[in-house]
Amino acid sequence: MIPQDTVAKILDSAQIVEVVGDFVTLRRRGANYVACCPFHNEKTPSFYVSPSKGIYKCFGCGKSGTAVGFVMEHENLSYVEALKYLARKYHIEVVEKEQTAEEIAARQRSESLLLVSEFAGQFYKDALKEGEGRAVGLAYFRSRGLEDATIEKYGLGWAPKGRHALLDAARAKGYKDEYLTATGLCKQYEDGHLADLFSDRVMFPIHSVSGRVVAFGGRTLSSDKSVPKYVNSPTTEIYLKDKTLYGLYFARTEIVRQGRCYIVEGYLDVLSMHQLGITNVVAPCGTSFTVDQIRVVRKFTENLVLMFDGDGAGIHAAERGIGLALKEGLNVKVVLIPDGDDPDSYSRKHTLEEVQEFLAANEQDFISFKTDRTLAEAGNDPLKRAELINDIADTIALIPDQVKRTVFVQATAERFDIDSQILFQRVRRTREKMLVDDQAAADRERARRERLSEVPEAQPGDPGPQDVPVPTVEDLAFENPVLAPCERELLWFILNWGVSELEFETDHEFYDPEGNSTVADFIRSNLEADHFAFVNSVYGRTYDAYFALYDGRPELDQDGIVRMLMDGADRTVANMVAQLTQERYNLTVKNYQAAMTATATMLVMRVPRAIRVYQEKRVTVRQREVEAALKDAPVEQQLDLLRELQRLSVLRARVLKTLGRVQ
């Protein structure tokens, strides 16, 4: 098995346009690319590739999926083989290994942390609508010119005063303290007690590229100088702030469509620009602009515009960002907002057309930016002019593309009326030094890894770190843990064999002379006959999403439905689908014997049984509810409850009999 970190690296590196473009001639159309479908004959292009979503879709034959799915379909490869193909394409080393219990636990733990973080996002959002949240937090957002639609769309919120508001609400919902601290939402003190990290602050939720809430930024409204203006979530297992950009989830489509991305400094800069109508704008999350964030931008566009304040700090940030972005191969421009304003305040003072005109008129390439900033200061001083030219040449040396370097060298030579060969020599020497420095850094990293590899492995019996507990169904904060295993099993059958037919023999109680039923139809019809619906929302959402495609897209086969679910916007559903469909291929000792049985036979045996077990559990749950209600019910209602209890008892006995159990 390919390690999860390697799989993540492959998926992060795979560019859908590059992958598909190896096999199909793509033409740009707006934010997407089009071509004639490689999977069926057609004269008019109906095959679309979306860089922002990372998927392909043919509206002719219905095939769709991710970069991995395309390679699987086009080259007739398995999932693992497709990953290896992409690894070779992007020069990623693959060292296969079996998935360990720790890795399984880590995957499940990550989902649990995301659920906790999303709960917090809803908690802060709800708190903004009432009491002090409405009076203070909502009033602040409105005072900054944010409209209610913007506040709602971006999930802005309020962290109540006191240090236990979120903690108490999360505990009441069954979320574990361990996950509250692991997400950085709560802080544990030396005496062991927990308290909220955020209190008495307006809240800015930070979303992953797929739209899930992974972290928060909180701004105080207090005038007390001893109180930090901003408190930001720490780096956690689900939030790497150096690789995250605020607003990217909402900006990615427009970034691709416009072919450029604006970088600003703060949350309100992003929100005000988006509200104005310029939505291809993102910001670092409480950090300086990083290389990893630049690489994230590069997945959507190669054109970057640094939009910073015109003061000294803004100029310094722009200079730093230029070097980082150029070294990563991006095309960089700079626009400085007039001193005294920032993108937030400037966008609130001007119309959309005025801001667009300002940006178009004031964007500069890095040569013009550096020249305009220092040339006037240099005046006729030859040494200062030489320092400026050398600085520009050293910046050009960062560009990996030789053609681009040549163009910028020639432009600089013309600008300063200097022999281009002198600049080429400077650029060449700088690049040679860079290569030496990079090699030295690589050697140091290799030596560090070798030293670590020399540490002897722990022997049996040696004390080691405590194992991470594998999260159970209850750890995922399901509404009804008793029913969760049954709903999980039914969903497992649907996701893996939903379109497969149940071939009952003529003497089977479920035999239908009019024809066989599919697994999906059989499960759904039995649930509807009993007026049952999944009570655990994470399973219910996945169930509903499956049948929306099953009913609405009859041309899709089982794999097509699963791929579309995994590519969908609801990442909770996507993760659940991935988890349940991957289990299909895990042969453990426990189910080895079952795997020897033909699939058709296995389905006929196990699907009806799974339905009956679920029926029995539902009846049992209802019995407990009625028994609890009976204790406090008034006399006039007790008779009706006793009758229902009797009916449930008879029904449960009947179901147990079909299962071969005694009551």
N, C-alpha and C positions, 0 to 999 in steps of 0.2 A: 504494500500500500504506500502511496505517495504521502509524505508527511503533510499535515495541514498547512504549516507555514510555507512549504514549497508550493502547494496548490494555490494558496493566497497570492504568492509572488507571481505565479504564472497568470492567474486571472487578472491581477492588477496590471501586468505588463501587456496582456493581449489587447490590442486595439482592433475593434470590430472591422473598421474600414480597411486596415492593413491586412487582416486575415482574409476577409472576403475578397479583397482586391487582388490577392494572389491567384484567384481562380476566375474572377469575374471582372469585366471592365465596368467600373462604376463612374457615373456622371453625377455631379452635384446638382441638387434641386432644393433650394432653400436651406433648411437646417439638416436635410437628409441627403442620401445618395440613392440613385436608382439604377437599375439594370434589367436586362431580360433574365428571367429566372433560370438558374442552372438545373433546376429539378423537374422542369416540364417545358415543352416547346411553346414558345409564344413570340409574337412579332412586336407587340406593344409592351414596354416595360411595366411590370407590376411588382417587381422585387425591390423592396426598400430596405435601406440600412440606416439605422439611427445611431450616430456616434454618441449623443447625449444619454441615450438609454442603454447603449451597448448591445443592441439586438438587431436581428434581421427579420423581415416579414414579407412573405409573398401573398398578395391579395388575389392571386390566381389559383394556386394550388393549396394555399393555407399553411404551408410550412413556415416555421418561425423558430427562433431560439437565440442563444448567445453565440459568442465566437467558438466556444467549445462545441456547442450543438451543431454549428455549421460544419466544422471539421468532421465530426462524427457522421453527419448525414452525407456530406459530399464525398468523403474518402472511405465511407463504410467502416469506420473505426469504432472501437469501444470507447467509453468515457476515459479510461486510463490511457489508452493509446492516443486519444486526441490531446490529452494533457501533455503527454511526452512529445507529440508533434509540435505543440506550441512552445514547449520548453526548449526544443532544439532551435526553433525559429528565433527565440529571444535569448538564446545562449544562457539558459538557466540549467544548472546542474540538478539532476534528479537522483536522489538516493532513496530507494524504496524501503519501506519497513512496515511491519504490521501495526495497525492502530492499537494503541494501548488503552487500558482502562482509564488512565490519566487523561489521555487525549479525548476520549469520549466524554469524560467528566468535564473537561475544559469547555467542550462545545456546548454541553447542556448548561454549564454555569454561565457562559456568555449570554445565552438566551434569557436566563433568569435575571441577569443584571440589566439587560435591555428592558425587560418587563417592569422592573423596579423604577428605572429611569423614566419610562413612559408614564408610569403612575404619578411620579413626582411632577412631570410636566403638566398633567391634567389637574393635579392638586393646586399648583401655583396659578394655573389658568382660571380655575374656579374661584380661587381666593381673590382674584382681581375684580370679580363681579359683585362683591358684597362687602359690607362693613368698611374697615379701614382700607382695604384693598381698593375699593371703588372710590373712596373719598380722597385717598392719597396717591396710590399707585396709578389708577386710571386717569386721575386728574393730571398727574405728571406727564404721562404719555401724550395726552391731548394737548398739554401746554407745549410740548415739543413738536406739535403739528401732525402727530400721527392720527390717522382716521381709524374709526372702529373696525373697519374691514381689514386694515393692515394689522391692527392689534390681534384680531382673531386669526388671520391667515398665518402669522408668524408665531402664534402661540404665546404671546407675551403674558407675563403673570406677575404675581405678588407673593413674596415670602412673608407671612405674618410675623408680628412681634412675638417675643418669647423664643425659647430655644428648643421647643419640643413639639411644635405644631405638626410638622411633617412626620416626625418620628411617631407620634401617637396615632396619626391617621394611617400610616403604613402598617404599624403593628396591628391595628384594628382590622386591617384587610388581610392579615396573615403573612405579610412580608417579613423575612428574617432580618435580624440586626446585622448579620454577617454581610448581607447583600447591600444594606443601607450604607455601611462603612466602605464596602468594596467599590461602590459607585461614587464615593466621595460626597454623598448627600448628607451623611452624618459623620461626626468626628467623635472618636473615643478618647477619653481623657485618662490620665494615669490611674485615677481611682476606679476606672472601669465604667463610669457612666457615659451615656451617649447624649449628644446634643446636635441639633441641626447646624449644618455649615452655613446656611443662608437664613437670615431673619431680618425683618424690617427693610426689605430691599425690593426694588422692581427687578423682574427676572427676564432674562433673554435665553430661551432654550436654544441649544446648539444641536443641529441635525447632522446625521451622517449623509453620505451621498445618496443613499437609498431612502432617506426621509425619516429615519428613526431618531428619537431624542436620545442623545448620548451624554450630554453635559449641559452646564448652565453658566451664565455670567450674571452676577447680581450687582446692581448699582445702588449705593446708599443715597438717600435724599436728605440725610442729616448734614448740617453745617459744621458739625464737630470735626475739626481738622485731624483729631487723633483716630478717627474712624476711616479705614481704607475706603477710597471712593469705589473701587471695584473689588469684588471677590469672585474668583473663577474656579470652576471645578478643577481638581488636580488631574494629572494623567492617571488613567485607570486601565483596566483590561479592555474596556470597550471604547475608550476615548484617548487617542493619542493627539494631543493638541498641536504638536509639530506637524501633523499630517492632515489637520482638519481646517477647513475654511468656513467661516460663518457666512450663511446665505447661499452656499453652493447648491444645495438641494433645490432652491427656488430659482437659481440663476443659470443652471447648467444648460437648459434648452436654449435660452437666449444667447448664451455664450457661443454655442455651436452655430446658431443662426446668424449672429452678427460676425462671427469669426474673430472675436476679441473678448478679452476679459479685463475689467477694471479692478484694481486692487486699492482699497481704501484702508483706513486705520481702525475704525470703530464700528460697533454694532449700529448706532444711530445713523452713521454715515451710510451704511448699507440700506437700512430701512427707509430713510428719507429719499435716497436715490431710486430705490425700487418703487416707492409710492409715487414718485414723480413720473415714472415710466421708463427709467433707464434700469433695466433689471439684470444686465450682465455684469453685476457688481458684487464682489465678495470682500471679506476682510479676514486677517489672521485672528485667532481666538486668544487674545490676551498675551500674544508673544510677538517678537519680531518676525518678519517674513522669513520663512525657512526654505531650504532646498527641497525638502519633502513636499511642502505646499506647492512649490513651483512645479514639481513633477505631477502633482494632482491636476493642476491647471492644464498642463501639457496634454492630458488625456482628452481635453475638449477643444483646445485651440493652441496655436503656436504664437499668437499675438497677444502681448501683455501690455497694459497701460497702467503705470503707477500714478495714482491720483492722490497726492498728499497735500498737506497744508504748505503754504509758502514761507513758513518760519524756518528757523535753523534746524529744528528737530525734523521737520518734514523733508528738508533738503538732504539731511544726513540719511534719513530712511530711504529716500529715492536713490541716493548714490550706492547704498549697500544693496538695494534690490536690483539695480542695474547689473552689477557684477554677478550676482547669483543667477539671475535669469539668463544672461548671455551665456554663461558657462554651461547651462542646461540646454542650449540650442534654441531658446525662444527669441522672437523678435520683440524688442522692448522700446516703448516710448514713455515719456514722462509728461504729466501735466500738473502744474502747481496751481492750487486755488489761491486767489489773491490774499495777501497777508491780512490777517484779522478774521478770515472766514475759514471754514472747513467744508467738506462736501455736504455735511448735514445742513449747516446754516445757509450755505450758498444755494442749495437746491430749494430751500424754503423761501428764499428771496426772489427767485426767478422762475419763469415759466419753463416748460419742457423744451420749447424751441430755443429759448435763450441759452439754456445750459448746453444743449446739443451744439449750438453754434460756437459757444465758448470752447468746448472740448475740441471741436474740429479745428478751430483757429489756433489753439495753444498747445496741442500735442507736439512734442519735440522728440527727435531721436536722441540717443545718448550723446552724440558728438555735439549737437546744437545745445543740449542742456548743459554739458560741462563747459562749452565755450562761452555761452552767454553768461554763465555764473562767474567765471574767473577772468575772462579776457579784459573786461573793463578794469578790474583790479590790477591786472598785470601791466596794463598801459604799454609803455615803450620799454619796460624792463626786459631785456633779452633773457635773463635767467628765469624769470617767472613765466615767460612765454615758452621757454624750453621745457620747464616743468609741466606746464599744461599739455604740451604736445606729447611728451613722454607718458603722461597719465592717460591720455586718450589712446595712445598706441598700446599701452599695457591692458587697457580695457578691451580693445579690439582683439588682443591675443587670447582673450577668454573664449571667443567664439569658436566652436568646434568645426563649423563648415568653412572650408577654404575659400570657396567662391564669395561668401559673405564677407570674410576677412578682407579679401582683395578689394571688393567694392568700397568698404569703409576706409581702407587705407588710401585709396585713390581720392575719395571725397575729402578726407582730412588733408591730404597733400594739396589739393586745390584750395581748400579753405585757408590754409596757412602759407600757401605759396612756397612749398618745400618739396624737395626731390622725394618721390614716392619710394625709391630704393632705400633711402635712409630709414623711412618708417618700416619697410619690410624687414630690414635687418633688426630693428628694435623688437618688432613683433616676433621674429624668429627666435631671438635670444630669450625673450620672455617665455615663449612656449617651451623652449628647451628646459628652462629652469622649472617651469610648472611640471613637466613630465618627470624630472628628477625628484621634485618634492612629492609628487603623487606616488612614484615608485617607492620612495623612502617610507611614506605613510603606509603603503600596502605591505611593505616588508615588516614594519612594526606590528601591524595587525596580524600578519601571519605568525610572527614570533609569539605574540600574545596567545593566539589560539593553540600553538604547539605547546606552550607552557601549561595551558589549561588541560590539554589532552594528556599530559604526563601525570596528572593527578590520579592516583590509583582508584579503581572502582570500589564501591562499597561491597564488602563481603557479606555473605549471609549471616545474619545475627548482629551485624553492625547497626548501631542506632542511626536513624536517618530522619529526614523531615517527616512530619505527619502527613499521611495521605490526605489528598483533597477528597472530601466525601462526595460520592456521586449523587447529584440532585435526583430526588424521586419525583413522581408525578405531583405530589403535594408541593414540592419546592417551586413548581412553576405557577403557583398561586391560582390553581384551578378552583372554580366556584364549588364543585362537588367532587372531592377526591374519590369517593366511593364509586361513582359512575365513570370516572376518568379512564381507568384501564379498559373497560368495556367499549367506551366510545373510541378510544385509541385503536383497539383491535378492529372494529368495524371500519374506521377510516383507513386503516392499513390495507384491508381488503379492497376498498374502493380505489385507493391511489395506485395500487399495484396491479389489480385485475378487474377494474371497474367495467371495461367493455367486454370482458371474457364471458362466455355463456355458461350457465349452470346446466349441465347435461344430466338431469335426473332420470333414473330408470322409471319404467312405466308403473312399477309398484311402489314408488316413493310417494310420500304424502304430498310433496310439493310438485309432483309431475303435472305439467300442463299440456294437454293434447294439442293446443293451438300453437305451441312453439316454446322454445327455451327463452328464459329471461336472462339478462345480463346480471352480473354481480351487483352493479350499481342500482339497477332497477329493482332487483329483489330486496336489497337492504332498504331502499327508500320506501317501497310499497309496504313492507312490514312495519316500518316505523310510523308511517302515516296511518296504517290500519289501527295501530294502538294509540294514535294521537301523541306520539313521542317526537321530541326534537332534542338535539344535543343540548345539554344544559351548561356544558363547559365552553366558554366563548371561543377559546383558541381553537378547539376542535370544530365548533359550530361554524366559525368563519371559514375554515378550510373546507368543510363539507359544502357550504353554500357556494363558495368560489368554484369548487369542482363541478357542481351541477349547473352552474351558470354557463360554463363552457360545454359541458356534456349535452345540455339541452339546446344551447344557442349555436354551437359549432359542430353539427353532426359529421362534418367532413374530417374532424380531428380524430386520430387514433389515440390509444392510451398514452403513448410517449409524448404525442403532441400536446395533450391536455396537461400532462405533468410539466413539460418544458414551459408552457405558457404560465402555469401557476408559479414556477420558480423564477420566471422573468417578470412577474407582476409587481405592482407598486407596493402591495401589502407584504412587507418583508417578514412579518410574523407568520403569515401563511406560507411564504416561500421557504422559510427555515423549517417549518413543520413538514412540508412536503418533502424537502430534501432529507430530513431525518427519517421519515417513515419509508420513503422509497429506497434509501440506501440500505436499510435493514433487510431488504429483500434478498440481498446478495451475501449477507453475513451468515455463513454456515457454522453454527456452534455445535458442540457435542449434544446439547439438549435437543436441537431440532434436526440433527443429521438424519435420524431415522425417518422423520417426516419428509425430508427432502428427497428420499428415495421413492416416495409415492408420486405418481403422475399428477401434474398440476390440476387437471380436470377432476380427478378423484378427490384430491385434497380439498378443492373448493366445495364440492358437493357435500363432503363430510363436515367441514369446519365452518362454512358461512352460516348455514342454518343453526348450528350449535351456538355460534357467537351471538346470533339474534336472540336465541332463547336465554342465554346467560344474561344478556342485557335486559330482557324482559323481567327476569327474576330479580335483578338488582333494582330496577325501577320500581317494581312492586314492593320490594323490601324497604326502599327509601320512603315510599309513600306510606307504608304501614307505620314506620317510625314517626312520620309527621302526624298521622292520625292519632296514634297513641299519645303523643305529646300534647296534641290539641284536646284530647279527651279529658286530660287531667284538670284543665281549667275551664272547660266548656260549661255553659249554663245547662240546666236540666233539659230544656226544650230542644237543644242541639245534640245531646248525648245519644239519643236513639238513632239519629241519622248517621252519626259517626260510627256507632256500633255496627250498623248495617253495612257501611262501607268497609269497615274492618273485616267483617265476615266475608264480603265479596272478594276482598284482596287475598284473604287467607285461602279461599277456594282456588282463585286464579294462580296463586303461588304454588299450591300443591300440584296443580295441573302442569305447570311449567317444569317443576322439579321432577315430575314423573317422566316427562319427555327427555329430561337430561339424565335419567337413570339414577336419581338421588332420592333419598327419603327425607321427609320433613322433620 
